[in-house]
Amino acid sequence: MLNAGYDLGIFEQAIRAYAHGQAPIVELKGPDFNLLGDHFHPILVLVAPLYRLFPSSVTLLVVQAALMALACYPLTRWAHRAVGPVTGLAVGCGLGASWGLVTGVTKDFHEICFAVPLLAFSVTALGHRRWRAAAAWALPLLLVKEDLGLTLAAIGGYIAWQGLRERRTQETTRRGSPLLLGLAVVCIGAAGTAVEILVLLPAMNPRGGFDYWHQMPGEASSAGSAVGVAALGLQLFWPPMKWLLLFMLAAPTAFFGLRSPLTLLCVPTLAWRLLAGNEHYWQPNFHYNAILMPLVFAGFVDVLHRRTDLVPPPRRRRLLTFSAAFTAVTAAVYPLHDLVLPWAWRTPAHVRTAERLLARIPDGDTVASSNRLAPMLTGRTTVSLVCFGTGSDPAAPTALPADPPRWVVSDRHDPTVKTPCPVAQTQHMLRLYRAHGYVQLAEEDGITLLRRP
């Protein structure tokens, strides 16, 4: 029960629908909610064939871990060939055990797991000056998430900049220069993000808009005045949690990765995260940082390979030692250390109770569930959240859902008590269900099971 309906259950419902040739309707987000109206991630359809063979939320977690592990391969090979085997080992282990990647693997399932290897292969191609390969690896980012078109545009900008440098030194003909390729990629990336946010997402969203506009800077920060610009600059670096995030991103490469222009590819993702009003985007303990780790390690390899004047062998050894030490320290703090703890390999009594009670719910039935119980049911039932109801204010429902579920299950010990289901709202809905005749079949260890008569 370390995972939750938000987000593992959500993505399992979407991929389960894809696996049966249906639109990704996700009841956990709301009645008849098309998940392509939340974020634009059609690349998830690639998981559907595997899920059809192994219909379980575990399939999603295995796919995510495999994709993130795959990202280590191109950067390790590049470091080994360009600098040496010790550097290859340090980069491979450093990236694979990096706090950003480990956190991404352990935080349920998210579509960005596809972006991590795509970016790793793309920046490796950039490091080898294989411009077309870099663009080809980056183009599918448009199918992963709507904001990644900006990262694609940044990759195009890097290619165009290198093409301009080559043209000035007459290393290539006008026709063979990567300048035009880079400019084309910039246009495709920027246009792709614009179309997805302004056209595709609103077209498929039940509310007819993009759900995350409210998290962007307000009018005061976006004003053209000097005060507005100053406020925007302050918002980029305040509160201090944002400084901690930047430190954590630079430290795995001993801060030397910052000397590479490849590290600038992090800017689009960091810009919208630091400007957003959602504090989860600033913290170094969510999945949002996974896509940045291949970029910062690519910058590290780039500096070690190109700037031998700055990094002679003795200094390189010190940098690699610092990088390995930082990875080891963060591994003791982040979830990777759970692997050596005995309790991590035992099934708690609370989980066994939940499994026994949930086994009473037949396959194919409809269930209203609390957040942490949801992914234990999404593979075989239709699941919505227990706090969902109807009324003029969605945050304070006054009646049961329009299509009431047959079963209701709620865990009083669910730690996700603020979102998506506040405790008061959950308790209110349980009272409504009981008032409408739902029968309590069990209540054990804080888990309540109700059934419609």
N, C-alpha and C positions, 0 to 999 in steps of 0.2 A: 504493500500500500504506500510505497514511496512515490508513485506516479498519481496522476489526477485526470479527471475528465477534461480539465483545462491544463494541458493541451493534448495529452496522449489520446484521450477518448474522442476528442474532436477530430483528430486526424485519422483515427481508426474508422470512425463513421464515414468520413469522406472516401477513404481508400476502399472500404468495404463496398460503398456504392459504386465506385469505379470498377471494382472487381466483378460486379454484376451488371455492368453496362449501363449504369444509371448516373444521373447528375449527382454531384457531391452534396446532397442534402444532409444537413447536420442538425439534428434536433437539440443537441446540447447548446447550440447557439440561439435557438429559438424555433418556433414552429415553421417548418418548410424553409429553413434558412439555407441558401446556396453558399457554400464556403468560398466559392470563387468571387463572391461579393464582399468578402472580408479582406483577404489578401489574394493576389493573383499568382497562383502556383500550380498551373496545369501539369508541371513536370511530375507531380505526385502520381499521375496515372501510370508511370513506369513501375511503381511498386505493386500495382494491382495484380499482375500475373502471379507474382510470388505470394501475395496475400491469398489469392484464390487457392493455392496449394496448401498454405499454412495459415488458416484464418485465425489469427491471434494478434493481440497487441504486441506480443513478444517479437513477432516478425518485423514490426516497424522499428523496434529498438535495435534489433540485429542489423537491419539495413542501415540505420543511422550510424552505428558503430563501425560497420564495414566501410561506409563512404568516408567517414572521418579518418579512419586508418589509411585508406587509399591515398589521402592527401599527403601523407608522409613520404610516399615513394618518390615522386618526381623531385622534391626538394632534397631528399637524402642523396639521390643519385647525382644531382647537380653538385651538391657540396662535395661529394666523394671525388667526382671527376675533376672539378675545378680547383679544389683546395687540397684534398687528401682524405684518407680513410678516417682519421681521428675526427676531423671536422664533420665528415658525413655521419659518423656515429653520434656526435654531439647534437647535430641539427636534427637527425631523425628521432632520437630519444627526447630531445628538448621540445620538438613540435608535438610528438605523440603524447607526451606527458604534460604538456603545457596546461596551465590553469584554464585558459580559454577553451581549448578543445575538450578537456575533461568535463568542464561544467556543461558544455554543449551536449555531450553524450549523456550526462546524468539527469538533465532537465527535460524529462519526457521526450517527445518527438517533435521536431520542427522541420519545416521545408528547407531551411538554410543548410541542412546536412548535404544537400546536393551542391550548394554553392562552394563549400569548402574544397572538395577535390577539383572542381572546375577552376577555381581561382589558383589553386596550387599548380596545376598544369599550365595555366595561362601565364602566371608570373615566371615560371621556369622557362617557358618559351621566350618571354621577354628577356630574361637573363642571357639566353643563347642568341638573341637578336633574330629569332624566327618569328617575324611579325605576323605572317598569315596564320601560323599555328596558334599564336597568342590570341588573335582575334577569333579564330574558330572555337577555341576552348571557352572564350568569354561570352560569345553570343548567346548560348543557352541560359545565361543568367537572367535574361528577360522572362524566362518561363519559371523562374524560381520564386521571385518576389518583386513587387513593383518598384521598390527603391533601388534594386540592384542595377537597373538601367543606368543610374548615375555612376556606379562603379565601372560598368562597361564603358561609359563615356570617358571616365578617367583613364582607363586602359587605352582607349583610342587617342586621348590627348598625349599620353606617353609615347605611343607609336609615332604620332605626328611630330612631336618634338624631336625624337630621334631621327625621323626622316628629314626634318629641316636641318639638323646638324650634318647629316650625311650629304645633303644637297650642297651645303656651304663648302664642305671639303671635297665635293665632286667625287664622292665614293660610289655614287650610283647615277644612272641616267635619270632624266626626268620621268620617264615612263616606269622605271623600276623602283622609284623612290617609295618608301612606306608613308610619305606625307599624305598622299591622297587616301590611302587605306585608313590611316589614323583618323583623318577628318570624317571619312564615311562612318567609321565606328562611333565617333563622337555623336554624329547626327542620329544614328540608329539608336544609341543608348538613351540620349535625351528624349527623342521622339517616342521611344518605347515606354519610358516611364510616364510621359505626359499622357499618352493614349490610355495606358492602363489605369492611371489615377483619375483622369477626367472623363473617360468614356466607358471602358470595360467594367471597372469595379462598380460605378454607379448603376450601370445597366443591370447588373446581377445582384445588387444589394437590395434587400427588401425595403430599406428606407430611402433608396434612390440616391445615395450619395456615398462619399468616401468617409468611413467611420472615424478616421484618425486625424482629420483636419484640426479638431479642437486641441490636439496635443502640440501643435506647432506654435511659434511665437505669436503673441497678440499684436494688436494694432500699434501699441506704443513702441514695441521693439522693432516693428517692421517699418515704422515711419521713416521718411527720407531725411528728417532733421538730424542735426548733430546729436541731440539728446537720444533720438531713436537709435542711431548707430552706436552710441556709447552704451545704451541699455542692451543692445544686441551683443556687443562685445563682452559685457559683464555676464550676460546669460550664458555665453559659451564656457566660461571658466568659473562659474559660481553656482552652487555651493562647493566647498572643498572636496566633496566626494568625486567631482569631475577630475580634479588633480590626481586623486588616488587612481582613478581609472587610467589616466594617461601614463602615470608612473608604472602601473602594472603591465601596460602594453609595451613599454619601452624596455623594461628591466630584463625580460627573458633573453634579449640579445645584447646584454651588457651596455645598452644605450647606443651601441655603435651602428645598429641598423638604421638609426635616424640619419646617418650620413648618406644613405642611398635614396635616390629619387623614387625607387620602387615603393618606399614606405609611404609616399604621398598618396598612393592608391587607397589608403585608409581614410583619407579626408572626407569623401562623400558620406560614408556611413557614420563616421564620427560627428560630422557637422549636424546631420538631422537628429542624431541621438542627443548631443549636448544642447541643442536648441529646444528640444521637445520638453513638454511639461511633465512627462511621465518619469518619475524618479527611478523606476526600474531600468530605464535605458542608461542611466549613469553608473550603475553599480557594477562592480567586477565580479558578480556572482550569478549572472544569468547567461542564457545561451547566445545572446547577441554578439558576444566577443569571438565566437568560434571562427567566423569568416575572416576576422582580422589576423588571426595567428599565422596563416600561410604568408600573408603579406609582410608582416614584420620579420619573419624568419627569412623570407626571400631577400629582404633588404640586408639582413645580416650576411647571407652568403654572397650577395653582390659586392658588399664592401670588402669582405675577406678575399674575394677573388680579384677585384679590380684595383683596390687601393693597397697594394703591397708596400707602397711607400709609407703608409700610415700604420700598417699592421705587419711588421716583420715577425718571424716565427716566435720569438720570446713573448711578444705582446699578444700574438694570436692565442698562445697557450693560456695566458692569463684571462683573456676574454672568454675562451671556451670554458675555463674553470668556473668563472663567475656565472656564466649562463647555466652550466650544469648545477651549480650550487643553488641558484635561484629556483630552478625547476624542482630540485629536491626539497627545498623549504616549502614551496607552495604545494607540493604533493602531500606534505604532511598536514596541510590546512584544508585543502580542497578534497572533493570526494574520493580521489584515488586512494587515499589512506584507508578507506573502508575495507579494501580488499584484504588487509591483514588483521582486521578486527574479528574476533570469533563471532560476535553477535550478528555480523553481517551475513553469515552463512546459516543462521537459524531462522525458522519461521516463528514469529511471535504468536502468543496465544490469541491476541486480538485479531490477527490475520486469519488464524484457523477458525475462529468464531465467525468472522465475516464470510469466509468461504462456505462454511456449513449453512449459514442462513441464506446466502445468495443461491445456493444449490436448490432451494425450494422454489425458485422462480423458473417456470418452464421456458425453454428456448422459443424465440419468436414472439414473446409477449412484450408489452409496453411497461416501462418502469420510470418512475421519477426517483432520482438518486442524488445523494450528496456527492460532492466533488471527488473525493478519494475512492469511493466505491465504484464510480462510473466506469473506469477502464476495466474493471473486473466483469463488466456486463456488456460492453459495447460490441463484443465479437459475436454475441448470440441473441441479443434483444435490441429493442428500440428504446434508447435511453434519453431522457431529458433531465433537467435539474429539478431537484425537489422544491426549490424556491420559486419556480416559475408558476405564474397564475395569470389571471386576467383582471383588468381594471383600468381606470384612467391613467394611473401612474404605475409603470412597470416595476418601480422600486417598492411599491406598497400595494400588492395585488389584493383584491377584495373578493375574488371568486376563483374557483378551480380553472385549470386550463380548458380551452374550448373542447379539446378531445382528451378527457381525463385518462390517466394511465391506469392500468389494472393493478399495478403494484407500486408501493412507495417504500423506499428504504433510506434511512438516514443514520449517519454515524455522529453521535454527539462529540466524539473525540477527534473529529476531522480538524486538522490544524489550519486548514484554509478557511478561516472563519470570517474574513473580511470580503474577499472576492473568490469566486463569483457569487457566493451565497452567504450573506451576513447571517449571524446566528438568529437575530430577532426575526428576520424574514422567513428563515427556515422553520422556526418554531410556530410562527403565525400560520404558515401553510400546513404544517402538521395538524394544527387545531382545526383548520378548515376541512382537511381530509377526514378527520374523525367526525366532525359535525355533519358531513355528508354521508356518513354510514360506513366509512372504511373500517375494517375490522383489524385490530392489532393481533397478529399471529405470534409475534415474539418480541422480546426486548432483553438483549443480553449484552453485557460489556459496553453499554452505551449505544448499541445498534438497535434501531427500531424497524420492524417489518410490518407493513400494513397491506391489506388486500381489499380490493373493491368487492362488495358482496354480489 
